[in-house]
């Protein structure tokens, strides 16, 4: 396990989630319903304002890939809404949509038609990231490099190249070095596979965030994903760590969701976010309006949860940088 997670994040600051808040209120206030309701309302207002409090700008750019080879686990939803939460908090964010389905592009309001310059053109060397970049309509500090369906053929087209797993890394490093804008977060939304597109993504970043649906089937593919990450760590990208696992589609009313959380916590306690993402209609609705849930329903449970998750990830920055610096010295 140490080769995969490189766990040294035990000195992170304590983090109180919405669930902790509710439990604390019920244990510390009177049983008067009006009193409890007022306390919950106050805490909800505080949580809604997380975007404007507590976030600290990372000392340098954090490069994150959101990956899971299993589809339908909230990978793209997490990519989009974490990016939006960081942007809402004032960070400069760049999202690279590496999934040929283009769902992240849709949710962030980016054009990704057949004639649009996209990440496919970037990987193939026909365009620079600076030429394909678009600005999210909801946040002017959130930039997007969209995906098109053409990207689905890229794996076959680049398979014979010697540097086939480093194409995205090289383009991204060139863009960041030349960009006048400093990005606090670069987030890559990976496709639901373990092919060359995912390997390109893992070789272009320093951190992996793994979303896991609160169902037992979602746990079955975790071992294969961890083996793939371990392979990349050993042979392609020595500076790669798993920085967070987030449980999505969590329903606190069901025993199953609680058991899945406990199972993951038992094996990956230092990686698992305390924040869980609820199963919420508004989270699913938001992309149909070409928006993140942060923009679409900013006061809803889904938006609050993703703000909490983003803040929890943000608080890991110093420890992540210490770990990456140590790994760099060991190379």
N, C-alpha and C positions, 0 to 999 in steps of 0.2 A: 504493500500500500504506500510506503514512503516514496517509492520511485514515481508513483502516479501523482499524489497530491502534494508532496513535499511540504508536509504539515508543520508550519511554524507560526501559526496565526493565533496562538492561545492568549496573547496579551492584548487582544482587541478590546475597545471600550464596551461596557455593558449596553445592551440595546433593548428597549421596551417596545413591544409591538402593540397593535390595537387589542389583540386578545389579552395581553398582560394588563393593559389599561382597564378593560372591562372587568377582569377578575379582581383587580385591585380596588376598583370602585365599589363593587358589591361586598367586598370583605371589610372595607373601611368606613363606608357611609351607613347611615341609618337605613332601616328597611322601608322608610317612607318613599313611595314611588316617585313623588315629585322631586324629592332630593336626589334620588338615584338618576332620574331623567335629566335633571339640570347638570349633574356631574358628567354624565355621558355626553351631553351636548357641548359642554365646555371642552372636554377632551377631544371630541370630534373636530371642533373648530381648530384646536391646536394641531391635530394631525393633518387637517386640510392645509395648514400653513407650513407644513414641512418644507415645501419648495422654496420658502423664503427664509428658512432658518437652518442652522446646524450643518449644512453642506459646506465642505471645505474644498477649495480648488486643489486638485492633485499637483504635487510638485513637478511632475512631468506627465506627458501623455500616457494614458492607460489604453492598451490595445486588447479588446475583448472579443472572443468568438462565442456566440451562443449556439451550442451544438447538441444534437441528440439524433441518432440515426433513425429513431422511431418517430413516425409522423403523428400529428394530433396531440402533442404533449404541451403545447403552448410555447414552442420555441420562437416562432415569428412574433407572436403576441408579446412575449417577454422582450425580445430585441427592440421592438417598436416602442413599447411603453417605458422601458428603462431609459431608452434614448430620449424620449419626450420628457420624462421626469428630470433627467440631468439637464436638459435644455431649459425647462421651466425654472430650474434652480440657478440659471445663469451660466451654465457651462457651455462651451463650444463643443458641439458633437458632430461627428461624421459617421453616417451609417452606410455600409456597403452591403447591398442586397445580393448575396451569392446564391440565392435559390431561384432556379429558372421559373418557378411559379409566379414570382414577382409580388408576393403578398405583402411584403414589407414596403415595397414601393407604393402599392395601392394605399396602404394604411397611412403612409406619410404624405400622401397627396402628390407623389412624383409621377410625371408622365413616363410611361414605359410601353409605348406602342412599337410596332415593327420597325419604324424608321428612327426610333430614338437611340441616340448614343448611350451605350450601357456598359455594364461591367464586362459583358462579353467582348465588346470592342477593345476594352482596356486590356483584358487578359490576352487577347489575340495580337495586341501590339498595334492596332489601328488607331487608337485614340489614347490620350492621356486622361488621368482622373480629373484634371482641371477642366477638360473639355466636356466630360460626361456629367459633372456634378450639377445638382439642382438644389434649390432651397425649399424646405418644407413650408407650406403656406401658413401653418399655425405657429411656427417658431423660426424667427429669422436667424437664429444661431444654431439651427439644426440642418445640416447639409446631407444630401442623399445621393449616392451613385446607384441608379436603378438597375433592375434586371429585366431581361426580356426572355421569351421562350427560346430564343436562339442559343442561350447559355446551355441548354440541355445537350447540345451537340459538341460543346467545348471539350468534354473529357476525351472523346475520340480524336479530336483534332490536335490536342496537345500531348497525347499519350506517347508519341515518339520523340518528344523533345527532351534533351538532357536535363534541362532546368524546369521540368514540367511541374514540380511541386513548389517552385519559388517564383512563379510568374507574378502572382498577386503581391507577394512580399516586395519584390523589386520595384513594381509600379507604385506601391504605397509608400515605400521609403523615399522614392524620388519625389513624389508629390509633397510629402510632409516636409522634406528638406527645402523645397522651393516655395512652399506656401507662405504667404504673408500672414495668414491667420494661424494662431496657435490653437490646436484642438486639445481639449481636456480628455475627451473619450473618443476612441474609434471603435465602433461596434460592427461586427460582421455577422449577418444572419446566414447561417449555414443551411444547406439543403438537408432533407431527411435521408441521408445515405452516408456511406463511409468511403466514397470515391475520391477522385482527384480534386474535385471542387472543395471538398472538406479538407483534404490534405493541404491544398493551397491556403485555405483559411487558417488552419492550425499553424502553418509555417510563417504566417504573416502577423501573428499576435503573440502576446506573452501570457494571456490568461484565457481560460475556458470557463464559461458559465453553463451549467447543465440543468435545464428544466426537466422535472419529472412529474408526470401526472399522478394524482393520488389514487392510483389503481395498481393492483399487483402485476398486471400485464406490463405496465410501464417499467417495472423493475427488471424484467427479464433481459432486456437488451443493454442494461447498464454495464454489465461485465465486459461485453464486446467493445463498447465505447471506451471503457477505461483501458482495455488492452490496446486499442488503436492509439489512444493518447500516449500510452507508455511507449509504443513503438516510435511515435513522432519525437517524444522526449529523448529517446536514446540515440536516434539516428538522423533526425532532420532538424530539430529545434530544441537545443538544450535549455533554452530559456522559456520553457512553457510550463505553466502550473495550472491546476484546477483551483480557481479562486472561490467558487461558490456553487452550491446545488440549491435550487429553489423548487419547492413543491407547488404545483399549479393545480387548478380546478379542485381546490380543497373544499370539502364540505364538512364543517365542524360538527354537524348533526349526525354524521355517520361514523360508526366504529371503524369502517374500512379506511377512511382518510386518516384517522388517528393512528391506526396500526401501520399504515404505509410510512407516515412521518416517523414513527418510533423505530421502524425497521431501518430507515435510512440514517436516522440519528445514531443508532447503535453502531453502525460501521463507519460513518463519515461525519461525526459530530462537529469537528472543527470546520468543516466545509459547508454544512447545512445552514441556510439562513433561518433565523427565527421567524421571519416574516413568511407567511403562506399567502398564495394568491387564490382568492375565492372563486368558486364557480358562479359567475355573474353574467346576466343577460347583456348588460351594457358593454362588457368587455367584448362579447361576440358581435354586438351590433356596430360598434365603432368603425371597423374597417369598411362597412357598406356605405359609410358617409365620408370615406377617404380621410379618416382621422384616427389618432390614437385615443384610448379611453381617457387619457389625461386631458385632452382638448375637448373630447365629446361629452364627457360626464365628469367634470373635475371634482364634484362633491360626492361622487358615488364611492361605494366600497372598493371597486376595482381600482379606481384612480388612487385612492388612499393607500391601498396595499402596494401598488407599484411604486408610489413615492417612498413608502417605508423600505421596500426592497432596495431601491436605488440609494437611499440614505445608508442602509446597512452595508451595501457594497462600497459606497464612498468612504465609509469609516475604515475600510480595510486598506486604504491606499498606502499608508506608511509601512505597514507590515509587508505588503506585497512588494514594495520597492526594496525593502531590506532583503527579502528572500531572493528577488531577481538579481540584486547586486552580488549577493553571496554566490549564486549559481554562475554568474559571469566570471567571478574570480576563480571558480573551480574548473573552468573550461581549460 
